[in-house]
Amino acid sequence: MLPRSSLENIVSDKVVDVAVGVLIREDGRMLLGSRPEGKPYAGYWEFPGGKLEKNETVHQALARELEEELGIALADSTPWFVKEHVYPHAHVRLHFRRSHDFVGTPVPKEGQECGFYAANERTPGLMLPVDQAIVNRVELPEVFEESSDLLTLSRNALQATIVRDRSYRWVGARAETMDDVLKAVAMDYDFVIVPPEAFDGLLVNGEPRIPTYVDGAPAADLAFWQAKGAHGVKPVM
């Protein structure tokens, strides 16, 4: 999960689908681990996961990888967002899924290191740059509340804005169309807020392209919308 590289450096134009797990303990810490020796970017830290095998769902692939690599039993997970990256060695489509429903203490089986970390804690080694940005997103509130950490642009402002305001911890915008969503993704926003009636139409194969809040949905419906792929809900204030 490194910055986009020139297409001229790509070994193959085949897109590799990868399941990525964001496992969050009750204390809010998330599971991170180092890449084993012998793999690209060995020693860098990232979220756990691995390639999808033929006919696997993303959840099935993630459950298999977590069991094989760390001895963790994953009971349930929900889609969070999908992000594509072009590496010098591969073009990958990263399917991020969140879970609070897992059992076991991680035991690395490939000589790597791992542990649970808060967003403001440093891992023993450098994190892959994109993973560092995603660590910050993990702490986005699930029930949206206005705060000094958040900047939410209107849809009109999103259409006119070129550079996100990085003085805020999280920056997002209201969105109604896939064009709005893709612009927010391109501008490296952290989230979008969408009308409930537009939500399903803004998914790609059942997965969001960016952490998504459902506008006007009550906190009591949080689990319902998260099962559909939402990050959270934004109740009527």
HELIX and SHEET records of a PDB file:
HELIX    1   1 LEU A    7  ASN A    9  5                                   3    
HELIX    2   2 VAL A   58  LEU A   70  1                                  13    
HELIX    3   3 PRO A  129  VAL A  138  1                                  10    
HELIX    4   4 ARG A  155  ALA A  160  1                                   6    
HELIX    5   5 MET A  178  ALA A  186  1                                   9    
HELIX    6   6 PRO A  196  ALA A  198  5                                   3    
HELIX    7   7 ASP A  200  LEU A  202  5                                   3    
HELIX    8   8 ALA A  219  ASP A  221  5                                   3    
HELIX    9   9 LEU A  222  LYS A  228  1                                   7    
SHEET    1   A 4 GLY A  49  LYS A  51  0                                        
SHEET    2   A 4 VAL A  15  LEU A  23 -1                                        
SHEET    3   A 4 HIS A  91  SER A  99  1                                        
SHEET    4   A 4 THR A  78  VAL A  86 -1                                        
SHEET    1   B 3 TRP A  45  GLU A  46  0                                        
SHEET    2   B 3 MET A  30  SER A  34 -1                                        
SHEET    3   B 3 CYS A 114  TYR A 117 -1                                        
SHEET    1   C 2 ALA A  73  LEU A  74  0                                        
SHEET    2   C 2 PHE A 102  VAL A 103 -1                                        
SHEET    1   D 5 LEU A 150  LEU A 153  0                                        
SHEET    2   D 5 TRP A 170  ARG A 174  1                                        
SHEET    3   D 5 PHE A 191  VAL A 194  1                                        
SHEET    4   D 5 THR A 212  ASP A 215  1                                        
SHEET    5   D 5 GLY A 232  LYS A 234  1                                        
END                                                                             
